[in-house]
Amino acid sequence: MAAVRMYTTEVCPFCVRAKALLRQRGVSEIEEIRIDLDPEQRARMMEATGRRTVPQIFIGDTHVGGCDDLVALDQRGGLAPLLAA
C-alpha cells in the first residue's frame, strides 16, 4: 500500500473525515504533519500544494488535495488504485 501523508490541525473536522475514509479503505498508517504545532510545516505545505487549508493529502508522491478532493477521487473509483500503487 502506498504511503499516506496528511497535513492536519488538531481541531479540523475535514481532517477527521478524510482519515476516517482512508481507514475505511484499508489505510492503517497515516503520517500526520501538524501545521498548528509547527509554522514551518505550514510554509512547506503551502509551497508544495499552493493551498492554505487542511487537510492536504498525499498518497505516495501524488497530491490528492483536501477532503472533498479525496471523497471525489473515491467516488470516481480512483482512490483504491492509487492506494494500491
PyMOL commands that set and color helices and strands:
alter all, ss='L'
color gray80, all
select helices_A, chain A and resi 13-24+39-49+67-75+79-84
alter helices_A, ss='H'
color red, helices_A
select strands_A, chain A and resi 4-8+30-34+56-59+62-65
alter strands_A, ss='S'
color yellow, strands_A
deselect
rebuild
show_as cartoon
